[in-house]
Amino acid sequence: MGLLSGKNALIFGLANDKSIAWGIAQAFAREGATLGFSYAGEMLEKRVRPLAAQLGVNFVEQCDVASDEQIAAVAERARAHFGEIDILVHSIGFANKDELQGQFYNTSRAGFHLAMDISVFSFVALAKAFQPIMRPGGALLTLTYYGSVKVAPNYNMMGVAKAALESSTRYLARDFGPQGIRVNAISAGPLRTLAAMGVTGFREMHKNFAEMNPMHENISIDDVGNAAVYLCSNWAAHVTGEIHYVDSGYNIMAAPEPEKKGE
Ligand SMILES: NC(=O)c1ccc[n+]([C@@H]2O[C@H](COP(=O)([O-])OP(=O)(O)OC[C@H]3O[C@@H](n4cnc5c(N)ncnc54)[C@H](O)[C@@H]3O)[C@@H](O)[C@H]2O)c1
């Protein structure tokens, strides 16, 4: 018996085998969940289908979360396929490259709206669309980053969006609590994914991260997957509205280690 045996889990945001969604999918499959995947658009299909086949997943549906119609359609298909679901993972974020460099005040109105729509509102919209088929005891999970709380150079608009996403997590936790459904977020350390590569200076930030965190180690998508198993399993039965850090402790540090003499 795995920790997620008997649970149906739908994962949004699979792009390739570097995606955090893939780390979560592999951990969920290992723990016995029945999975479904949703991906953004046709261009990703040739990457996503072979990954789904590796885990024996046969619910693989396209959904651009900018579209209310596509969200409604994927919820309807999930109802027809699974009946009810226990877990929904939102591993989606997007901002134009222009919004991920330079001064934050140069953020355009359209760029601000787009990042908020795709990275934040989509979690609220998916929660609403799937609410009628979520089983009590279930869990919603999203992915965030520490740039919501502290300033990470060039992360700019995504930092603001992640702050709104974390707040949305708490408001959704209040909404879904009476239904016995928990809503949490994982705040992951930097990972070399497609989305991350859009942030100017990401490689350097990734390198510095390992130097500054207490464990002096970068994290992996498997680390996020294992934490996601806990948050979406019955072991976290009364854990809701939380922002759970998977970052080798980076967020507890106020300053880097002083350089040792002779180094
Ligand atoms: N990589 C990191 O360092 C890091 C750290 C903390 C949090 N996160 C967050 O994790 C989540 C997953 O990102 P990732 O790093 O795995 O990168 P990724 O590029 O693999 O995943 C991002 C996903 O968002 C999807 N997406 C973008 N626009 C969409 C739309 N309109 N409709 C549907 N899907 C859309 C993409 O197709 C992709 O699958 C994001 O919210 C990201 O901000 C990433």
The ligand as an ORCA input file, in Angstrom:
! r2SCAN-3c Opt
* xyz 0 1
  N      12.032     26.115    -11.335
  C      12.116     26.807    -10.219
  O      13.202     27.262     -9.815
  C      10.874     27.032     -9.397
  C      11.011     27.346     -8.030
  C       9.862     27.562     -7.272
  C       8.606     27.486     -7.886
  N       8.513     27.179     -9.210
  C       7.172     27.112     -9.809
  O       6.886     25.773    -10.163
  C       5.860     25.783    -11.161
  C       6.265     24.844    -12.283
  O       7.349     25.391    -12.996
  P       8.632     24.549    -13.421
  O       9.789     25.214    -12.793
  O       8.390     23.105    -13.225
  O       8.773     24.888    -14.989
  P       8.036     24.233    -16.259
  O       8.340     25.170    -17.373
  O       8.431     22.833    -16.418
  O       6.505     24.294    -15.851
  C       5.712     25.448    -16.026
  C       4.438     24.955    -16.655
  O       3.479     26.028    -16.794
  C       2.759     25.713    -17.964
  N       1.991     26.843    -18.484
  C       2.450     28.083    -18.830
  N       1.420     28.793    -19.352
  C       0.326     27.990    -19.337
  C      -1.028     28.138    -19.757
  N      -1.474     29.287    -20.332
  N      -1.885     27.096    -19.596
  C      -1.469     25.942    -19.016
  N      -0.213     25.733    -18.609
  C       0.675     26.758    -18.766
  C       3.869     25.309    -18.935
  O       3.350     24.663    -20.074
  C       4.682     24.389    -18.067
  O       4.199     23.069    -18.129
  C       5.687     27.241    -11.576
  O       4.599     27.805    -10.883
  C       6.987     27.870    -11.102
  O       6.850     29.259    -10.878
  C       9.617     26.945     -9.964
*
